[in-house]
Amino acid sequence: MPLPSLVASMPPLIGKFLVAITVRLAAIADFDFVAQDGYLPSAVVRRKIDAQEVLIAHANQEPLGYARFEYIWSRVPYLTLVWVVPDHRRGGVGRALLSFLESYLQRLGYAALWSSSTATETEPQEWHLRMGFTPAGRLEGLNANGLTEVFFRKPLTGRHQ
């Protein structure tokens, strides 16, 4: 279900570089930017854009970062990736993407957002904690190279999911 009014209702956030950060659902015109990490085949990125599972952050029409998410078991929102242009990292872009996603999911009736990172990736784990996620468990050997995945959960409302 499209929520076009959500874009207009989200006030721009000001990052450390004093630029107004605006976040919206990605469109197919954003494909090259939101597919640049190379984690997913092109067809999957296109499907996720069509399914409204990709967000893009920009300032003055310049793309600054993007986030992808999905629904585990078709009902549990899961943040799969936050990517920010290197020159804009630690400037509020990731926080703006997360804030938009939280509002978007709340309007759809979801109570929590899940995410994860590989156990050896300390920077993403610290980001999750700074953003209000709490550790929610580990899966040993989940990744192809046998590394553990650490899961995080962030409540979106007073309800529990």
C-alpha positions as CSV (number, residue, x, y, z in Angstrom):
1,M,0.0,0.0,0.0
2,P,1.7,3.3,-1.1
3,L,2.0,6.0,1.5
4,P,2.8,9.1,-0.6
5,S,1.9,11.5,2.2
6,L,4.7,10.0,4.4
7,V,7.4,11.8,2.3
8,A,5.8,15.2,2.9
9,S,5.2,14.6,6.6
10,M,8.8,13.8,7.4
11,P,10.7,16.9,8.3
12,P,14.2,17.1,6.8
13,L,16.9,16.2,9.2
14,I,20.1,18.2,9.5
15,G,23.3,16.1,9.5
16,K,26.8,17.1,10.8
17,F,27.5,18.7,7.4
18,L,24.6,21.1,7.8
19,V,22.6,19.8,4.9
20,A,18.9,19.1,5.0
21,I,18.5,15.3,4.6
22,T,15.3,14.1,3.0
23,V,14.3,10.5,2.8
24,R,11.7,8.8,0.5
25,L,10.9,5.5,-1.0
26,A,13.2,4.7,-3.9
27,A,12.0,4.8,-7.5
28,I,13.3,2.9,-10.5
29,A,15.1,6.1,-11.5
30,D,17.3,5.5,-8.4
31,F,18.3,2.0,-9.5
32,D,22.0,2.7,-10.3
33,F,22.5,4.4,-7.0
34,V,20.7,1.9,-4.8
35,A,22.3,-1.2,-6.5
36,Q,25.9,0.0,-6.3
37,D,26.9,-2.2,-3.3
38,G,26.5,-5.3,-5.6
39,Y,25.1,-7.5,-2.8
40,L,22.0,-8.4,-4.8
41,P,21.4,-9.2,-8.5
42,S,19.8,-6.4,-10.5
43,A,16.5,-8.2,-10.8
44,V,16.2,-8.5,-7.1
45,V,16.9,-4.8,-6.5
46,R,14.3,-3.9,-9.1
47,R,11.8,-6.1,-7.4
48,K,12.6,-4.5,-4.0
49,I,12.1,-1.0,-5.5
50,D,8.7,-2.1,-6.9
51,A,7.8,-3.6,-3.5
52,Q,8.7,-0.4,-1.7
53,E,11.5,-2.0,0.2
54,V,14.2,0.5,-0.6
55,L,14.7,4.0,0.8
56,I,16.9,6.8,-0.5
57,A,18.3,9.8,1.4
58,H,19.3,12.9,-0.4
59,A,20.2,16.5,0.0
60,N,19.7,19.1,-2.7
61,Q,18.8,16.3,-5.2
62,E,22.2,14.6,-4.4
63,P,21.9,11.0,-3.2
64,L,23.6,10.4,0.1
65,G,22.6,6.9,1.1
66,Y,20.0,4.2,1.0
67,A,18.5,1.4,3.0
68,R,17.0,-1.9,2.1
69,F,14.6,-3.9,4.2
70,E,12.3,-6.9,3.8
71,Y,9.8,-9.0,5.7
72,I,10.9,-12.3,7.3
73,W,8.1,-14.8,7.0
74,S,6.2,-12.1,5.2
75,R,5.4,-10.4,8.5
76,V,8.5,-9.3,10.4
77,P,10.3,-6.2,9.2
78,Y,14.0,-6.7,8.9
79,L,16.6,-4.0,8.0
80,T,19.1,-5.7,5.6
81,L,21.4,-2.9,4.6
82,V,22.2,0.8,5.3
83,W,24.7,2.3,2.9
84,V,26.0,5.9,3.0
85,V,28.3,7.7,0.7
86,P,31.7,7.7,2.4
87,D,32.0,11.5,2.6
88,H,28.7,11.7,4.4
89,R,29.2,8.8,7.0
90,R,28.6,9.7,10.6
91,G,26.6,12.8,9.4
92,G,23.1,11.7,10.3
93,V,22.2,10.0,7.0
94,G,21.8,6.5,8.5
95,R,19.8,7.9,11.4
96,A,17.5,9.7,8.9
97,L,17.0,6.5,6.9
98,L,16.2,4.6,10.1
99,S,13.8,7.3,11.3
100,F,11.9,7.3,8.1
101,L,11.7,3.5,8.1
102,E,10.4,3.5,11.7
103,S,7.6,5.9,10.8
104,Y,6.8,4.0,7.6
105,L,6.5,0.7,9.5
106,Q,4.5,2.2,12.3
107,R,2.0,3.5,9.8
108,L,1.7,0.0,8.4
109,G,1.0,-1.3,11.9
110,Y,4.3,-3.0,12.8
111,A,5.6,-3.0,16.4
112,A,9.3,-3.8,16.0
113,L,12.1,-3.7,13.5
114,W,14.8,-6.4,13.4
115,S,18.3,-6.3,11.9
116,S,21.7,-8.1,12.2
117,S,25.4,-7.9,11.5
118,T,28.2,-10.4,11.3
119,A,29.7,-10.9,14.8
120,T,33.1,-9.7,13.6
121,E,31.7,-6.3,12.4
122,T,32.0,-4.1,15.4
123,E,31.1,-0.8,13.7
124,P,27.7,-1.9,12.5
125,Q,27.0,-3.5,15.9
126,E,27.8,-0.2,17.6
127,W,25.6,1.7,15.1
128,H,22.7,-0.6,16.0
129,L,23.1,0.1,19.7
130,R,23.4,3.9,19.2
131,M,20.2,3.8,17.2
132,G,18.3,2.1,20.0
133,F,18.4,-1.5,18.9
134,T,19.0,-4.1,21.6
135,P,20.8,-7.5,21.1
136,A,18.3,-10.2,20.5
137,G,20.4,-13.4,19.9
138,R,23.0,-15.0,17.8
139,L,23.1,-17.7,15.1
140,E,26.3,-19.6,15.0
141,G,27.7,-20.5,11.6
142,L,24.9,-18.8,9.6
143,N,27.3,-17.1,7.1
144,A,29.0,-19.0,4.3
145,N,32.4,-18.7,6.1
146,G,31.0,-20.0,9.3
147,L,30.8,-16.7,11.1
148,T,28.1,-15.9,13.7
149,E,25.3,-13.4,13.0
150,V,24.3,-11.1,15.8
151,F,20.6,-10.1,15.7
152,F,19.1,-6.8,17.0
153,R,15.5,-5.7,17.8
154,K,14.1,-2.2,18.0
155,P,10.5,-1.6,19.3
156,L,8.5,0.8,17.2
157,T,5.6,1.2,19.7
158,G,4.7,0.0,23.2
159,R,3.4,-3.3,21.7
160,H,5.6,-6.3,21.3
161,Q,6.1,-8.3,18.1
